[in-house]
């Protein structure tokens, strides 16, 4: 976090910043909001990844590979076309409802897949994401809104974050905290519907709670900074290899690890072509893709 506060074109001395109005302006209006936005996004997306993996009982699914992000973008696009002057809270609701609908559609699709064909689940998610993404791009092209679509789905960057333009991410953080309170129920749901019902769990209620968490987190991230790839996919897998499926204990570690990974990638994106910036989604796309391939081919040493 200190490195993030010090990184940028303007030179800022943290020790003497309180005596320099310009330094305080840079810190409070740009550097600190950006750092908080990165931490909230990484933590919330990682927790949302754990939740959706518990819902579908498959490790190779994330908010960015299940149609959730494309659903949020579709809701944003619809509200932008129908009500271009709508307030931010209405856009937030539209994105959340649309993301929840597409995630529920994904869950309904995988319920029809053969139980033993576990790799069909992420493939189904990628197909759904591709179809929804194509619809969003087509409508955006026809309505001359491709710049918005590119920001929501393709870049994932924090250069435009300033005070007053990132606060929706606190809602995503709150949704992630809600998931921690339901961690035991989500862990039981991951054992299967029959086992969960036999243990007295209302699977429908927990499913709705999980859908809400995933949809709200994804919608807030897409609305604020655009979708960030791979965070909700690789971080839960890496932590689960070390800590297992005790979500009550592992969710805080997942949140911390996701925030740390995204902050490190954001720093790389800011320094790679300094004083210019790369989208953090580009850095995570390369790094996350490599980690994902490693997860596919490497088995845990402890079995």
Protein Blocks (a to p, Z undefined) as FASTA:
>chain_A
ZZmmmgcjbdcdfklmmmmmklmmmmmmmmmmmmmmmmmmmmmmmmmmmmmmmmnopakb
cfklnommmmmmmmmmmmmmmmmmbcfklmmmmmmmmmmmmmmmmmmmmmmpcfklmmlm
mmmmmmmmmmmmmmmmmmmmmnopmmmmmmmmmnopaklgcehilmmmmmmmmmmmmmmm
mmmmmmmmmnojklmmmnopafklmmmmmmmmmmmmmmmmmmmnopaehklmmmmmmmmm
mnojalklmmmmmmmmmmmmmmmmmmmmmmmmocbdcdfklmmmmmmmmmmmmmmmpccf
kZZ
